[in-house]
């Protein structure tokens, strides 16, 4: 289903609507306005709850990284492996948060749709015509609920907002552990020796880490460009989350 909140046209509440079904009266009774108000409150409440769930997974990622830092830097003989394991857990949290974001985006889109199509025209009191029957669009979203964005786009947005920075801190902490803790490395051979984990040689760990970061950076840039193409260059500065 398309993100119907992106439709630029507006519909005047209490005015007339031009649609394929013909010119119909869109005057609302007090009971209908009250029902829409309660519907809006419900959508705002649900979006708030899911916004809180997004914050929870981000907090788990930060705490996980903090624990890994404490373990790896607590003792000169401590292994940097906990920082790599933290990356695995953070990736899991990213996937959980992307799934939650897709749900959050549905509730936020509905609330935003009511704001732009119902409340804003009521407040501006500017007469205009609409070529989209927004009531039918919203009703279809309730009758046939679907995600408004793909899982990949959800991952890209969460990476851009939070997780790419968490991965960057994790990578810098891991390199810092290899390079200077407990003492600075004397040579390139020592660098790869410290980076080796068990039977895996240092060059393999380095290549895996570089590919890991490159993957998330590519997804972040790709989704950012998709959003820029769809919403315009100034969309990020005007949005609230």
SELUMGU-568284 format. One record per residue (C-alpha): x, y, z; residue in one letter. Coordinates in pm, whole numbers, plus 50000, padded with zeros to 5 digits. Each point is the difference from the previous one (the first is absolute). Last residue first. Layout:
SELUMGU-568284
XYZa
...
END
This chain:
SELUMGU-568284
511655113251350x
498575035149987x
500295009449634x
500835034149858x
503774995849986x
499694965049856x
497525010349730x
502115028549866x
501474981149703x
496664986649883x
497614973450129x
500384972249745x
503475006149861x
501415010050338x
498464969350160x
501544977349736x
503355017750039x
499914994350375x
499114963549940x
503084995049781x
502305019850231x
499054980050308x
500064966649816x
503485007749867x
501275010150346x
498584967950146x
501764978549740x
503265019550013x
500174995450377x
499674962149976x
502334998249699x
502705018650195x
499494977550303x
500204968449789x
503175012049828x
501645008050334x
499014966350147x
501394982449694x
503255019950015x
500424990950367x
499874962549944x
497014979350120x
501174969450198x
499335017050333x
499465037249950x
502715018849811x
499975037850048x
502964999950237x
502174981249751x
498795022249715x
501205030950186x
503214983250117x
500874993249637x
499375036549920x
502555010450261x
500615012750357x
496355000250113x
499255025350273x
499664984650349x
497034985450193x
498175010449790x
501265023349726x
499264985849653x
497834969450058x
497825014750276x
499745032649808x
498934981049689x
497224983350198x
498905032750158x
499965016849660x
497884971949857x
497525000850290x
499715037849977x
499274997349626x
497454972350055x
498185022250251x
500145029049756x
498544978949719x
497364988850247x
498305032250094x
498135021549748x
501574988749676x
500024963450101x
496385002250113x
499055014849663x
501934974049804x
498494971150196x
496475013249937x
500795004049630x
501184964049983x
496884987550180x
497815017249743x
497775029750073x
496255005550046x
499324966250163x
496534987249925x
496535003350147x
497134990949765x
496825013150163x
501765026550209x
502195012449714x
497014998049769x
498115023350235x
502855025249991x
500025000749621x
496185001749990x
500015030050232x
502735015949793x
497895001149685x
502725014849783x
499415027949748x
499665026050273x
498475034249968x
500805031550191x
498445022750258x
502355013550268x
498714995550354x
503594996650125x
499044981250318x
497524975449849x
502284994649703x
502854991050242x
497844977050214x
498574977049733x
502384992649713x
503385010150143x
499454989350361x
497994969249908x
502774988649768x
502615006450268x
498154977550240x
499684973049735x
503655002749902x
501144998650363x
498004968250060x
501394983049689x
503575012650056x
500024985550351x
499274965449858x
502855002849750x
502215014250275x
499434969250213x
501384977949724x
502965023349956x
500574999350376x
500174962250010x
502434999749708x
502185026250166x
499904980750327x
501374969449821x
502745021049841x
500835013850345x
500354964350127x
502424990749721x
501995032050052x
500214992650372x
501604966849911x
502735019249819x
500555022650301x
500084969650228x
502844985949782x
502405028050094x
501684976250249x
501015011050349x
503714998050086x
500305037150080x
496884997450221x
496785020450013x
500235011749639x
498284970349835x
497464993950277x
499015036550046x
499745005849627x
497794969149959x
497745012250281x
499685034349839x
499224984749660x
497224979250151x
498645030250186x
499895020649679x
498284972049810x
497444994250275x
499275037450006x
499314999649626x
497664970450052x
498085019150268x
499795032449800x
498164981849724x
497564985850255x
499315035350124x
499175011149645x
497684969949983x
498055012750300x
499915035649863x
498754987949660x
497224980950175x
498985030250206x
500045023149697x
497824975149810x
497524998050287x
499845037750039x
499305003349628x
497184974750018x
498555018150300x
500015032649802x
498504982349699x
497154987250218x
499425034850144x
499895015049651x
497514973349899x
497785007050303x
500105037449937x
498904994549641x
502435002349714x
499435018149671x
501664981649713x
497205002849742x
500774980749687x
501025010049649x
500464968649797x
501224965050068x
503225007149814x
500655026650261x
499535037650049x
499415008050368x
497895027950144x
500355019350327x
499574991350370x
503604988950028x
501915013649703x
502024973149828x
503725004449930x
502224990049710x
503634990350058x
499494962250028x
502944988550215x
497754988050281x
498744972749767x
503184980150032x
499134974949733x
498724965550086x
END
